[in-house]
Amino acid sequence: MAKCEICGKTVHSGMSVSHSHIRTKRQWKPNLQTVHAVVDGTPKKVTACTRCLRSGKVQRAN
């Protein structure tokens, strides 16, 4: 399962409800990006959600 390595955000599930109230299962997936980040002083590829990238929780490697 896709998961943010910083905050642990994963897929959430629920129901899609039509106008006639027919319910079908659906998923909300996090916006995950693979980025080069500094982890323990060394550059490494990590999977991070865009919220962690925007908030500065990930220090990107050059």
GROMACS elastic network, one bead per residue, 0.5 to 0.9 nm:
[ bonds ]
;  ai    aj funct       b0    kb
    1    10     6  0.74044   500
    1    11     6  0.77409   500
    2     9     6  0.85207   500
    2    10     6  0.61475   500
    2    11     6  0.71974   500
    2    29     6  0.84004   500
    2    30     6  0.82805   500
    2    32     6  0.79689   500
    2    47     6  0.86298   500
    3     6     6  0.87953   500
    3     7     6  0.85285   500
    3     8     6  0.57286   500
    3     9     6  0.55978   500
    3    11     6  0.76945   500
    3    30     6  0.80424   500
    3    32     6  0.77397   500
    3    47     6  0.73384   500
    3    48     6  0.78277   500
    3    49     6  0.82565   500
    4     7     6  0.58257   500
    4     9     6  0.51961   500
    4    10     6  0.68163   500
    4    30     6  0.82137   500
    4    32     6  0.67439   500
    4    33     6  0.87351   500
    4    46     6  0.83682   500
    4    47     6  0.55854   500
    4    49     6  0.55449   500
    4    52     6  0.86489   500
    5     8     6  0.56702   500
    5     9     6  0.80499   500
    5    46     6  0.67239   500
    5    47     6  0.57556   500
    5    48     6  0.58280   500
    5    49     6  0.83223   500
    6     9     6  0.81927   500
    6    46     6  0.86367   500
    6    47     6  0.80269   500
    6    48     6  0.62121   500
    6    49     6  0.79815   500
    6    52     6  0.71233   500
    6    57     6  0.75866   500
    6    58     6  0.77503   500
    7    48     6  0.80914   500
    7    49     6  0.81651   500
    7    52     6  0.74202   500
    8    48     6  0.89021   500
    9    12     6  0.89636   500
    9    30     6  0.69289   500
    9    48     6  0.89083   500
    9    49     6  0.75236   500
   10    28     6  0.88535   500
   10    29     6  0.69674   500
   10    30     6  0.64155   500
   11    27     6  0.65850   500
   11    28     6  0.57739   500
   11    30     6  0.63750   500
   12    26     6  0.86916   500
   12    27     6  0.57183   500
   12    28     6  0.51797   500
   12    29     6  0.66353   500
   12    30     6  0.85182   500
   13    25     6  0.72505   500
   13    26     6  0.58736   500
   13    28     6  0.61553   500
   13    29     6  0.87002   500
   14    24     6  0.84094   500
   14    25     6  0.58653   500
   14    26     6  0.56096   500
   14    27     6  0.63249   500
   14    28     6  0.80147   500
   15    23     6  0.58581   500
   15    24     6  0.54133   500
   15    26     6  0.55678   500
   15    27     6  0.81204   500
   16    21     6  0.89775   500
   16    22     6  0.80861   500
   16    23     6  0.55574   500
   16    24     6  0.52326   500
   16    25     6  0.60259   500
   16    26     6  0.59560   500
   16    27     6  0.89154   500
   17    20     6  0.79279   500
   17    21     6  0.54023   500
   17    22     6  0.57328   500
   17    24     6  0.67525   500
   17    25     6  0.89224   500
   18    22     6  0.53832   500
   18    23     6  0.66197   500
   18    24     6  0.85472   500
   19    22     6  0.75000   500
   20    23     6  0.89388   500
   29    32     6  0.85043   500
   30    49     6  0.65322   500
   30    50     6  0.83209   500
   31    48     6  0.83584   500
   31    49     6  0.54479   500
   31    50     6  0.59956   500
   31    51     6  0.83817   500
   32    47     6  0.63126   500
   32    48     6  0.54477   500
   32    50     6  0.63014   500
   33    46     6  0.82090   500
   33    47     6  0.56174   500
   33    48     6  0.54856   500
   33    49     6  0.60447   500
   33    50     6  0.68718   500
   33    53     6  0.88893   500
   34    45     6  0.65377   500
   34    46     6  0.56427   500
   34    48     6  0.64254   500
   34    49     6  0.87303   500
   35    44     6  0.82144   500
   35    45     6  0.55851   500
   35    46     6  0.56242   500
   35    47     6  0.64669   500
   35    48     6  0.72594   500
   35    60     6  0.72779   500
   35    61     6  0.84467   500
   36    43     6  0.62889   500
   36    44     6  0.54650   500
   36    46     6  0.63286   500
   36    47     6  0.88793   500
   36    59     6  0.87325   500
   36    60     6  0.58666   500
   36    61     6  0.54518   500
   36    62     6  0.77570   500
   37    42     6  0.81331   500
   37    43     6  0.54276   500
   37    44     6  0.54667   500
   37    45     6  0.61779   500
   37    46     6  0.65429   500
   37    58     6  0.65589   500
   37    59     6  0.55620   500
   37    62     6  0.83024   500
   38    41     6  0.57284   500
   38    42     6  0.53058   500
   38    44     6  0.61272   500
   38    45     6  0.86046   500
   38    58     6  0.78419   500
   38    59     6  0.57728   500
   38    60     6  0.59765   500
   38    61     6  0.54095   500
   39    42     6  0.54358   500
   39    43     6  0.61095   500
   39    44     6  0.63513   500
   39    46     6  0.88720   500
   39    58     6  0.89480   500
   39    59     6  0.81665   500
   40    43     6  0.82897   500
   42    61     6  0.85517   500
   43    60     6  0.82571   500
   43    61     6  0.58319   500
   43    62     6  0.84554   500
   44    61     6  0.80447   500
   48    51     6  0.82493   500
   48    52     6  0.65042   500
   48    53     6  0.68895   500
   48    58     6  0.79240   500
   49    52     6  0.55478   500
   49    53     6  0.65635   500
   49    54     6  0.88967   500
   50    54     6  0.60132   500
   50    55     6  0.84682   500
   51    54     6  0.51656   500
   51    55     6  0.60626   500
   51    56     6  0.86204   500
   51    57     6  0.87383   500
   52    55     6  0.52288   500
   52    56     6  0.62502   500
   52    57     6  0.52408   500
   52    58     6  0.64245   500
   53    56     6  0.54864   500
   53    57     6  0.62307   500
   53    58     6  0.56371   500
   53    59     6  0.83110   500
   53    60     6  0.87033   500
   54    57     6  0.78056   500
   54    58     6  0.85084   500
   55    58     6  0.80759   500
   56    59     6  0.68384   500
